[in-house]
Amino acid sequence: MNGMTRLMHISYFKSYVDHNVCFKRVQKNSFVIIIFYVDDMILAFNDLTLLKETTDNFSKKFEMVDLSKI
């Protein structure tokens, strides 16, 4: 099972405009956007409290290295 399929199983939706973008609405006004590029992943948030929660959850499911902020 590839990464995109795994994200679909944990309530992320694939963008219809760009298939390398996934998103998830966490609360009414909070969301996470994931952008894939080759073997990299960029996480975008509108609420920084989601950062640790999301990266911790991903670390349990995927082998990943945090390269810090861009």
N, CA, C and O atoms as a Maestro MAE file, in Angstrom:
{
 s_m_m2io_version
 :::
 2.0.0
}

f_m_ct {
 s_m_title
 :::
 protein
 m_atom[280] {
  # First column is atom index #
  i_m_mmod_type
  r_m_x_coord
  r_m_y_coord
  r_m_z_coord
  i_m_residue_number
  s_m_chain_name
  s_m_pdb_residue_name
  s_m_pdb_atom_name
  i_m_atomic_number
  :::
  1 25 0.850 -1.171 0.000 1 A "MET " " N  " 7
  2 3 0.000 0.000 0.000 1 A "MET " " CA " 6
  3 2 0.899 1.238 0.000 1 A "MET " " C  " 6
  4 15 1.769 1.366 0.861 1 A "MET " " O  " 8
  5 25 0.699 2.147 -0.953 2 A "ASN " " N  " 7
  6 3 1.543 3.336 -1.024 2 A "ASN " " CA " 6
  7 2 1.081 4.410 -0.031 2 A "ASN " " C  " 6
  8 15 0.034 4.273 0.601 2 A "ASN " " O  " 8
  9 25 1.877 5.477 0.094 3 A "GLY " " N  " 7
  10 3 1.598 6.534 1.061 3 A "GLY " " CA " 6
  11 2 0.268 7.221 0.833 3 A "GLY " " C  " 6
  12 15 -0.455 7.506 1.788 3 A "GLY " " O  " 8
  13 25 -0.063 7.489 -0.416 4 A "MET " " N  " 7
  14 3 -1.317 8.172 -0.727 4 A "MET " " CA " 6
  15 2 -2.508 7.317 -0.309 4 A "MET " " C  " 6
  16 15 -3.473 7.838 0.251 4 A "MET " " O  " 8
  17 25 -2.456 6.025 -0.568 5 A "THR " " N  " 7
  18 3 -3.537 5.124 -0.176 5 A "THR " " CA " 6
  19 2 -3.663 5.059 1.333 5 A "THR " " C  " 6
  20 15 -4.776 5.025 1.859 5 A "THR " " O  " 8
  21 25 -2.540 5.042 2.039 6 A "ARG " " N  " 7
  22 3 -2.580 5.037 3.501 6 A "ARG " " CA " 6
  23 2 -3.244 6.294 4.039 6 A "ARG " " C  " 6
  24 15 -3.986 6.234 5.019 6 A "ARG " " O  " 8
  25 25 -2.984 7.432 3.404 7 A "LEU " " N  " 7
  26 3 -3.606 8.679 3.847 7 A "LEU " " CA " 6
  27 2 -5.111 8.637 3.658 7 A "LEU " " C  " 6
  28 15 -5.854 9.165 4.486 7 A "LEU " " O  " 8
  29 25 -5.568 8.021 2.590 8 A "MET " " N  " 7
  30 3 -7.002 7.915 2.349 8 A "MET " " CA " 6
  31 2 -7.688 7.112 3.466 8 A "MET " " C  " 6
  32 15 -8.844 7.363 3.806 8 A "MET " " O  " 8
  33 25 -6.957 6.150 4.023 9 A "HIS " " N  " 7
  34 3 -7.516 5.332 5.094 9 A "HIS " " CA " 6
  35 2 -7.577 6.063 6.428 9 A "HIS " " C  " 6
  36 15 -8.254 5.607 7.349 9 A "HIS " " O  " 8
  37 25 -6.876 7.196 6.548 10 A "ILE " " N  " 7
  38 3 -6.938 7.952 7.803 10 A "ILE " " CA " 6
  39 2 -7.581 9.326 7.565 10 A "ILE " " C  " 6
  40 15 -7.172 10.329 8.148 10 A "ILE " " O  " 8
  41 25 -8.594 9.344 6.697 11 A "SER " " N  " 7
  42 3 -9.489 10.491 6.497 11 A "SER " " CA " 6
  43 2 -8.893 11.673 5.740 11 A "SER " " C  " 6
  44 15 -9.386 12.792 5.882 11 A "SER " " O  " 8
  45 25 -7.856 11.462 4.947 12 A "TYR " " N  " 7
  46 3 -7.358 12.527 4.085 12 A "TYR " " CA " 6
  47 2 -8.041 12.403 2.724 12 A "TYR " " C  " 6
  48 15 -8.406 11.305 2.302 12 A "TYR " " O  " 8
  49 25 -8.207 13.525 2.047 13 A "PHE " " N  " 7
  50 3 -8.841 13.551 0.738 13 A "PHE " " CA " 6
  51 2 -7.835 14.020 -0.298 13 A "PHE " " C  " 6
  52 15 -7.056 14.940 -0.047 13 A "PHE " " O  " 8
  53 25 -7.856 13.389 -1.459 14 A "LYS " " N  " 7
  54 3 -6.975 13.784 -2.552 14 A "LYS " " CA " 6
  55 2 -7.614 14.949 -3.290 14 A "LYS " " C  " 6
  56 15 -8.819 14.949 -3.540 14 A "LYS " " O  " 8
  57 25 -6.807 15.938 -3.635 15 A "SER " " N  " 7
  58 3 -7.285 17.090 -4.402 15 A "SER " " CA " 6
  59 2 -7.648 16.636 -5.811 15 A "SER " " C  " 6
  60 15 -6.940 15.824 -6.407 15 A "SER " " O  " 8
  61 25 -8.737 17.155 -6.338 16 A "TYR " " N  " 7
  62 3 -9.124 16.843 -7.710 16 A "TYR " " CA " 6
  63 2 -8.333 17.675 -8.709 16 A "TYR " " C  " 6
  64 15 -8.218 17.305 -9.878 16 A "TYR " " O  " 8
  65 25 -7.786 18.800 -8.251 17 A "VAL " " N  " 7
  66 3 -7.031 19.690 -9.120 17 A "VAL " " CA " 6
  67 2 -5.594 19.209 -9.288 17 A "VAL " " C  " 6
  68 15 -5.067 19.199 -10.400 17 A "VAL " " O  " 8
  69 25 -4.956 18.807 -8.179 18 A "ASP " " N  " 7
  70 3 -3.568 18.335 -8.211 18 A "ASP " " CA " 6
  71 2 -3.501 17.048 -7.397 18 A "ASP " " C  " 6
  72 15 -3.720 17.076 -6.186 18 A "ASP " " O  " 8
  73 25 -3.207 15.931 -8.035 19 A "HIS " " N  " 7
  74 3 -3.234 14.631 -7.371 19 A "HIS " " CA " 6
  75 2 -2.055 14.406 -6.430 19 A "HIS " " C  " 6
  76 15 -1.969 13.358 -5.789 19 A "HIS " " O  " 8
  77 25 -1.156 15.366 -6.339 20 A "ASN " " N  " 7
  78 3 -0.054 15.291 -5.385 20 A "ASN " " CA " 6
  79 2 -0.354 16.077 -4.108 20 A "ASN " " C  " 6
  80 15 0.535 16.287 -3.283 20 A "ASN " " O  " 8
  81 25 -1.591 16.504 -3.948 21 A "VAL " " N  " 7
  82 3 -2.002 17.274 -2.777 21 A "VAL " " CA " 6
  83 2 -3.143 16.545 -2.079 21 A "VAL " " C  " 6
  84 15 -4.113 16.123 -2.709 21 A "VAL " " O  " 8
  85 25 -3.004 16.406 -0.755 22 A "CYS " " N  " 7
  86 3 -4.059 15.838 0.080 22 A "CYS " " CA " 6
  87 2 -4.397 16.835 1.172 22 A "CYS " " C  " 6
  88 15 -3.572 17.676 1.529 22 A "CYS " " O  " 8
  89 25 -5.591 16.743 1.695 23 A "PHE " " N  " 7
  90 3 -5.973 17.643 2.766 23 A "PHE " " CA " 6
  91 2 -6.906 16.941 3.738 23 A "PHE " " C  " 6
  92 15 -7.532 15.931 3.413 23 A "PHE " " O  " 8
  93 25 -6.982 17.500 4.935 24 A "LYS " " N  " 7
  94 3 -7.867 16.969 5.966 24 A "LYS " " CA " 6
  95 2 -8.340 18.130 6.825 24 A "LYS " " C  " 6
  96 15 -7.532 18.908 7.332 24 A "LYS " " O  " 8
  97 25 -9.644 18.243 6.984 25 A "ARG " " N  " 7
  98 3 -10.208 19.227 7.898 25 A "ARG " " CA " 6
  99 2 -10.249 18.577 9.276 25 A "ARG " " C  " 6
  100 15 -10.914 17.560 9.473 25 A "ARG " " O  " 8
  101 25 -9.532 19.174 10.228 26 A "VAL " " N  " 7
  102 3 -9.418 18.588 11.553 26 A "VAL " " CA " 6
  103 2 -10.520 19.101 12.464 26 A "VAL " " C  " 6
  104 15 -11.144 18.329 13.192 26 A "VAL " " O  " 8
  105 25 -10.754 20.385 12.424 27 A "GLN " " N  " 7
  106 3 -11.834 21.013 13.175 27 A "GLN " " CA " 6
  107 2 -12.530 21.960 12.210 27 A "GLN " " C  " 6
  108 15 -12.183 22.018 11.030 27 A "GLN " " O  " 8
  109 25 -13.507 22.698 12.708 28 A "LYS " " N  " 7
  110 3 -14.262 23.583 11.825 28 A "LYS " " CA " 6
  111 2 -13.345 24.556 11.069 28 A "LYS " " C  " 6
  112 15 -13.528 24.770 9.871 28 A "LYS " " O  " 8
  113 25 -12.369 25.139 11.756 29 A "ASN " " N  " 7
  114 3 -11.492 26.129 11.127 29 A "ASN " " CA " 6
  115 2 -10.039 25.693 11.049 29 A "ASN " " C  " 6
  116 15 -9.167 26.533 10.826 29 A "ASN " " O  " 8
  117 25 -9.747 24.418 11.224 30 A "SER " " N  " 7
  118 3 -8.372 23.919 11.188 30 A "SER " " CA " 6
  119 2 -8.232 22.847 10.119 30 A "SER " " C  " 6
  120 15 -9.109 22.000 9.946 30 A "SER " " O  " 8
  121 25 -7.111 22.900 9.407 31 A "PHE " " N  " 7
  122 3 -6.890 21.901 8.368 31 A "PHE " " CA " 6
  123 2 -5.409 21.624 8.201 31 A "PHE " " C  " 6
  124 15 -4.556 22.400 8.631 31 A "PHE " " O  " 8
  125 25 -5.125 20.494 7.565 32 A "VAL " " N  " 7
  126 3 -3.769 20.079 7.224 32 A "VAL " " CA " 6
  127 2 -3.738 19.854 5.717 32 A "VAL " " C  " 6
  128 15 -4.629 19.215 5.158 32 A "VAL " " O  " 8
  129 25 -2.707 20.384 5.063 33 A "ILE " " N  " 7
  130 3 -2.504 20.157 3.642 33 A "ILE " " CA " 6
  131 2 -1.161 19.451 3.481 33 A "ILE " " C  " 6
  132 15 -0.162 19.867 4.067 33 A "ILE " " O  " 8
  133 25 -1.141 18.390 2.689 34 A "ILE " " N  " 7
  134 3 0.083 17.638 2.432 34 A "ILE " " CA " 6
  135 2 0.378 17.714 0.945 34 A "ILE " " C  " 6
  136 15 -0.479 17.417 0.114 34 A "ILE " " O  " 8
  137 25 1.598 18.115 0.619 35 A "ILE " " N  " 7
  138 3 2.025 18.218 -0.766 35 A "ILE " " CA " 6
  139 2 3.164 17.225 -0.978 35 A "ILE " " C  " 6
  140 15 4.163 17.256 -0.260 35 A "ILE " " O  " 8
  141 25 3.011 16.352 -1.959 36 A "PHE " " N  " 7
  142 3 4.032 15.359 -2.280 36 A "PHE " " CA " 6
  143 2 4.812 15.807 -3.500 36 A "PHE " " C  " 6
  144 15 4.240 16.285 -4.480 36 A "PHE " " O  " 8
  145 25 6.132 15.647 -3.427 37 A "TYR " " N  " 7
  146 3 6.995 15.942 -4.562 37 A "TYR " " CA " 6
  147 2 8.104 14.895 -4.570 37 A "TYR " " C  " 6
  148 15 8.976 14.902 -3.702 37 A "TYR " " O  " 8
  149 25 8.068 14.007 -5.541 38 A "VAL " " N  " 7
  150 3 8.996 12.890 -5.682 38 A "VAL " " CA " 6
  151 2 9.018 12.097 -4.373 38 A "VAL " " C  " 6
  152 15 8.056 11.388 -4.083 38 A "VAL " " O  " 8
  153 25 10.083 12.196 -3.578 39 A "ASP " " N  " 7
  154 3 10.126 11.442 -2.324 39 A "ASP " " CA " 6
  155 2 10.073 12.380 -1.103 39 A "ASP " " C  " 6
  156 15 10.480 11.995 -0.006 39 A "ASP " " O  " 8
  157 25 9.580 13.591 -1.294 40 A "ASP " " N  " 7
  158 3 9.443 14.550 -0.204 40 A "ASP " " CA " 6
  159 2 7.974 14.829 0.079 40 A "ASP " " C  " 6
  160 15 7.104 14.599 -0.761 40 A "ASP " " O  " 8
  161 25 7.723 15.325 1.273 41 A "MET " " N  " 7
  162 3 6.376 15.655 1.685 41 A "MET " " CA " 6
  163 2 6.430 16.980 2.439 41 A "MET " " C  " 6
  164 15 7.242 17.146 3.349 41 A "MET " " O  " 8
  165 25 5.579 17.908 2.067 42 A "ILE " " N  " 7
  166 3 5.490 19.194 2.749 42 A "ILE " " CA " 6
  167 2 4.158 19.246 3.465 42 A "ILE " " C  " 6
  168 15 3.110 19.002 2.868 42 A "ILE " " O  " 8
  169 25 4.203 19.568 4.760 43 A "LEU " " N  " 7
  170 3 2.994 19.698 5.559 43 A "LEU " " CA " 6
  171 2 2.695 21.172 5.760 43 A "LEU " " C  " 6
  172 15 3.584 21.940 6.127 43 A "LEU " " O  " 8
  173 25 1.462 21.574 5.526 44 A "ALA " " N  " 7
  174 3 1.043 22.959 5.733 44 A "ALA " " CA " 6
  175 2 -0.154 22.960 6.684 44 A "ALA " " C  " 6
  176 15 -1.068 22.146 6.555 44 A "ALA " " O  " 8
  177 25 -0.130 23.874 7.625 45 A "PHE " " N  " 7
  178 3 -1.175 23.961 8.641 45 A "PHE " " CA " 6
  179 2 -1.661 25.394 8.752 45 A "PHE " " C  " 6
  180 15 -0.923 26.328 8.438 45 A "PHE " " O  " 8
  181 25 -2.878 25.572 9.190 46 A "ASN " " N  " 7
  182 3 -3.319 26.913 9.555 46 A "ASN " " CA " 6
  183 2 -3.427 27.039 11.077 46 A "ASN " " C  " 6
  184 15 -3.846 28.076 11.592 46 A "ASN " " O  " 8
  185 25 -3.048 25.978 11.789 47 A "ASP " " N  " 7
  186 3 -3.074 25.965 13.252 47 A "ASP " " CA " 6
  187 2 -1.855 25.172 13.727 47 A "ASP " " C  " 6
  188 15 -1.809 23.953 13.559 47 A "ASP " " O  " 8
  189 25 -0.880 25.843 14.311 48 A "LEU " " N  " 7
  190 3 0.379 25.179 14.676 48 A "LEU " " CA " 6
  191 2 0.225 24.123 15.763 48 A "LEU " " C  " 6
  192 15 1.133 23.311 15.943 48 A "LEU " " O  " 8
  193 25 -0.876 24.100 16.488 49 A "THR " " N  " 7
  194 3 -1.061 23.052 17.487 49 A "THR " " CA " 6
  195 2 -1.210 21.682 16.824 49 A "THR " " C  " 6
  196 15 -1.014 20.651 17.467 49 A "THR " " O  " 8
  197 25 -1.553 21.676 15.546 50 A "LEU " " N  " 7
  198 3 -1.700 20.413 14.805 50 A "LEU " " CA " 6
  199 2 -0.351 19.837 14.376 50 A "LEU " " C  " 6
  200 15 -0.263 18.654 14.045 50 A "LEU " " O  " 8
  201 25 0.689 20.650 14.377 51 A "LEU " " N  " 7
  202 3 1.995 20.214 13.885 51 A "LEU " " CA " 6
  203 2 2.504 18.984 14.616 51 A "LEU " " C  " 6
  204 15 2.779 17.966 13.980 51 A "LEU " " O  " 8
  205 25 2.636 19.050 15.922 52 A "LYS " " N  " 7
  206 3 3.175 17.923 16.694 52 A "LYS " " CA " 6
  207 2 2.268 16.703 16.589 52 A "LYS " " C  " 6
  208 15 2.751 15.585 16.412 52 A "LYS " " O  " 8
  209 25 0.976 16.908 16.694 53 A "GLU " " N  " 7
  210 3 0.025 15.793 16.617 53 A "GLU " " CA " 6
  211 2 0.135 15.071 15.274 53 A "GLU " " C  " 6
  212 15 0.166 13.841 15.230 53 A "GLU " " O  " 8
  213 25 0.194 15.824 14.196 54 A "THR " " N  " 7
  214 3 0.256 15.224 12.860 54 A "THR " " CA " 6
  215 2 1.591 14.527 12.623 54 A "THR " " C  " 6
  216 15 1.615 13.402 12.122 54 A "THR " " O  " 8
  217 25 2.690 15.167 12.969 55 A "THR " " N  " 7
  218 3 3.998 14.539 12.749 55 A "THR " " CA " 6
  219 2 4.175 13.298 13.624 55 A "THR " " C  " 6
  220 15 4.790 12.324 13.190 55 A "THR " " O  " 8
  221 25 3.648 13.318 14.847 56 A "ASP " " N  " 7
  222 3 3.710 12.123 15.696 56 A "ASP " " CA " 6
  223 2 2.917 10.980 15.082 56 A "ASP " " C  " 6
  224 15 3.390 9.844 15.056 56 A "ASP " " O  " 8
  225 25 1.719 11.264 14.588 57 A "ASN " " N  " 7
  226 3 0.894 10.233 13.954 57 A "ASN " " CA " 6
  227 2 1.568 9.674 12.702 57 A "ASN " " C  " 6
  228 15 1.548 8.465 12.473 57 A "ASN " " O  " 8
  229 25 2.161 10.547 11.896 58 A "PHE " " N  " 7
  230 3 2.826 10.087 10.678 58 A "PHE " " CA " 6
  231 2 4.059 9.262 11.002 58 A "PHE " " C  " 6
  232 15 4.346 8.282 10.313 58 A "PHE " " O  " 8
  233 25 4.786 9.641 12.035 59 A "SER " " N  " 7
  234 3 5.997 8.897 12.410 59 A "SER " " CA " 6
  235 2 5.669 7.462 12.808 59 A "SER " " C  " 6
  236 15 6.492 6.564 12.627 59 A "SER " " O  " 8
  237 25 4.480 7.243 13.344 60 A "LYS " " N  " 7
  238 3 4.058 5.891 13.720 60 A "LYS " " CA " 6
  239 2 3.712 5.050 12.494 60 A "LYS " " C  " 6
  240 15 3.883 3.831 12.515 60 A "LYS " " O  " 8
  241 25 3.229 5.684 11.429 61 A "LYS " " N  " 7
  242 3 2.754 4.958 10.260 61 A "LYS " " CA " 6
  243 2 3.773 4.899 9.115 61 A "LYS " " C  " 6
  244 15 3.748 3.970 8.308 61 A "LYS " " O  " 8
  245 25 4.662 5.886 9.047 62 A "PHE " " N  " 7
  246 3 5.596 6.000 7.932 62 A "PHE " " CA " 6
  247 2 7.016 6.151 8.461 62 A "PHE " " C  " 6
  248 15 7.230 6.659 9.562 62 A "PHE " " O  " 8
  249 25 7.976 5.708 7.669 63 A "GLU " " N  " 7
  250 3 9.376 5.983 7.979 63 A "GLU " " CA " 6
  251 2 9.661 7.371 7.415 63 A "GLU " " C  " 6
  252 15 9.568 7.591 6.208 63 A "GLU " " O  " 8
  253 25 10.012 8.313 8.306 64 A "MET " " N  " 7
  254 3 10.208 9.683 7.838 64 A "MET " " CA " 6
  255 2 11.266 10.406 8.656 64 A "MET " " C  " 6
  256 15 11.577 10.019 9.782 64 A "MET " " O  " 8
  257 25 11.808 11.455 8.069 65 A "VAL " " N  " 7
  258 3 12.793 12.318 8.714 65 A "VAL " " CA " 6
  259 2 12.278 13.743 8.610 65 A "VAL " " C  " 6
  260 15 11.899 14.191 7.528 65 A "VAL " " O  " 8
  261 25 12.261 14.454 9.726 66 A "ASP " " N  " 7
  262 3 11.809 15.842 9.745 66 A "ASP " " CA " 6
  263 2 12.991 16.735 9.392 66 A "ASP " " C  " 6
  264 15 13.977 16.785 10.126 66 A "ASP " " O  " 8
  265 25 12.890 17.445 8.259 67 A "LEU " " N  " 7
  266 3 13.953 18.323 7.819 67 A "LEU " " CA " 6
  267 2 13.710 19.760 8.257 67 A "LEU " " C  " 6
  268 15 14.369 20.673 7.761 67 A "LEU " " O  " 8
  269 25 12.799 19.970 9.155 68 A "SER " " N  " 7
  270 3 12.447 21.243 9.789 68 A "SER " " CA " 6
  271 2 11.662 22.148 8.865 68 A "SER " " C  " 6
  272 15 11.181 21.716 7.817 68 A "SER " " O  " 8
  273 25 11.534 23.400 9.255 69 A "LYS " " N  " 7
  274 3 10.704 24.364 8.524 69 A "LYS " " CA " 6
  275 2 11.346 24.765 7.210 69 A "LYS " " C  " 6
  276 15 12.568 24.753 7.060 69 A "LYS " " O  " 8
  277 25 10.478 25.124 6.250 70 A "ILE " " N  " 7
  278 3 10.977 25.639 4.977 70 A "ILE " " CA " 6
  279 2 10.606 27.097 4.842 70 A "ILE " " C  " 6
  280 15 10.934 27.727 3.836 70 A "ILE " " O  " 8
  :::
 }
 m_bond[279] {
  # First column is bond index #
  i_m_from
  i_m_to
  i_m_order
  :::
  1 1 2 1
  2 2 3 1
  3 3 4 2
  4 3 5 1
  5 5 6 1
  6 6 7 1
  7 7 8 2
  8 7 9 1
  9 9 10 1
  10 10 11 1
  11 11 12 2
  12 11 13 1
  13 13 14 1
  14 14 15 1
  15 15 16 2
  16 15 17 1
  17 17 18 1
  18 18 19 1
  19 19 20 2
  20 19 21 1
  21 21 22 1
  22 22 23 1
  23 23 24 2
  24 23 25 1
  25 25 26 1
  26 26 27 1
  27 27 28 2
  28 27 29 1
  29 29 30 1
  30 30 31 1
  31 31 32 2
  32 31 33 1
  33 33 34 1
  34 34 35 1
  35 35 36 2
  36 35 37 1
  37 37 38 1
  38 38 39 1
  39 39 40 2
  40 39 41 1
  41 41 42 1
  42 42 43 1
  43 43 44 2
  44 43 45 1
  45 45 46 1
  46 46 47 1
  47 47 48 2
  48 47 49 1
  49 49 50 1
  50 50 51 1
  51 51 52 2
  52 51 53 1
  53 53 54 1
  54 54 55 1
  55 55 56 2
  56 55 57 1
  57 57 58 1
  58 58 59 1
  59 59 60 2
  60 59 61 1
  61 61 62 1
  62 62 63 1
  63 63 64 2
  64 63 65 1
  65 65 66 1
  66 66 67 1
  67 67 68 2
  68 67 69 1
  69 69 70 1
  70 70 71 1
  71 71 72 2
  72 71 73 1
  73 73 74 1
  74 74 75 1
  75 75 76 2
  76 75 77 1
  77 77 78 1
  78 78 79 1
  79 79 80 2
  80 79 81 1
  81 81 82 1
  82 82 83 1
  83 83 84 2
  84 83 85 1
  85 85 86 1
  86 86 87 1
  87 87 88 2
  88 87 89 1
  89 89 90 1
  90 90 91 1
  91 91 92 2
  92 91 93 1
  93 93 94 1
  94 94 95 1
  95 95 96 2
  96 95 97 1
  97 97 98 1
  98 98 99 1
  99 99 100 2
  100 99 101 1
  101 101 102 1
  102 102 103 1
  103 103 104 2
  104 103 105 1
  105 105 106 1
  106 106 107 1
  107 107 108 2
  108 107 109 1
  109 109 110 1
  110 110 111 1
  111 111 112 2
  112 111 113 1
  113 113 114 1
  114 114 115 1
  115 115 116 2
  116 115 117 1
  117 117 118 1
  118 118 119 1
  119 119 120 2
  120 119 121 1
  121 121 122 1
  122 122 123 1
  123 123 124 2
  124 123 125 1
  125 125 126 1
  126 126 127 1
  127 127 128 2
  128 127 129 1
  129 129 130 1
  130 130 131 1
  131 131 132 2
  132 131 133 1
  133 133 134 1
  134 134 135 1
  135 135 136 2
  136 135 137 1
  137 137 138 1
  138 138 139 1
  139 139 140 2
  140 139 141 1
  141 141 142 1
  142 142 143 1
  143 143 144 2
  144 143 145 1
  145 145 146 1
  146 146 147 1
  147 147 148 2
  148 147 149 1
  149 149 150 1
  150 150 151 1
  151 151 152 2
  152 151 153 1
  153 153 154 1
  154 154 155 1
  155 155 156 2
  156 155 157 1
  157 157 158 1
  158 158 159 1
  159 159 160 2
  160 159 161 1
  161 161 162 1
  162 162 163 1
  163 163 164 2
  164 163 165 1
  165 165 166 1
  166 166 167 1
  167 167 168 2
  168 167 169 1
  169 169 170 1
  170 170 171 1
  171 171 172 2
  172 171 173 1
  173 173 174 1
  174 174 175 1
  175 175 176 2
  176 175 177 1
  177 177 178 1
  178 178 179 1
  179 179 180 2
  180 179 181 1
  181 181 182 1
  182 182 183 1
  183 183 184 2
  184 183 185 1
  185 185 186 1
  186 186 187 1
  187 187 188 2
  188 187 189 1
  189 189 190 1
  190 190 191 1
  191 191 192 2
  192 191 193 1
  193 193 194 1
  194 194 195 1
  195 195 196 2
  196 195 197 1
  197 197 198 1
  198 198 199 1
  199 199 200 2
  200 199 201 1
  201 201 202 1
  202 202 203 1
  203 203 204 2
  204 203 205 1
  205 205 206 1
  206 206 207 1
  207 207 208 2
  208 207 209 1
  209 209 210 1
  210 210 211 1
  211 211 212 2
  212 211 213 1
  213 213 214 1
  214 214 215 1
  215 215 216 2
  216 215 217 1
  217 217 218 1
  218 218 219 1
  219 219 220 2
  220 219 221 1
  221 221 222 1
  222 222 223 1
  223 223 224 2
  224 223 225 1
  225 225 226 1
  226 226 227 1
  227 227 228 2
  228 227 229 1
  229 229 230 1
  230 230 231 1
  231 231 232 2
  232 231 233 1
  233 233 234 1
  234 234 235 1
  235 235 236 2
  236 235 237 1
  237 237 238 1
  238 238 239 1
  239 239 240 2
  240 239 241 1
  241 241 242 1
  242 242 243 1
  243 243 244 2
  244 243 245 1
  245 245 246 1
  246 246 247 1
  247 247 248 2
  248 247 249 1
  249 249 250 1
  250 250 251 1
  251 251 252 2
  252 251 253 1
  253 253 254 1
  254 254 255 1
  255 255 256 2
  256 255 257 1
  257 257 258 1
  258 258 259 1
  259 259 260 2
  260 259 261 1
  261 261 262 1
  262 262 263 1
  263 263 264 2
  264 263 265 1
  265 265 266 1
  266 266 267 1
  267 267 268 2
  268 267 269 1
  269 269 270 1
  270 270 271 1
  271 271 272 2
  272 271 273 1
  273 273 274 1
  274 274 275 1
  275 275 276 2
  276 275 277 1
  277 277 278 1
  278 278 279 1
  279 279 280 2
  :::
 }
}
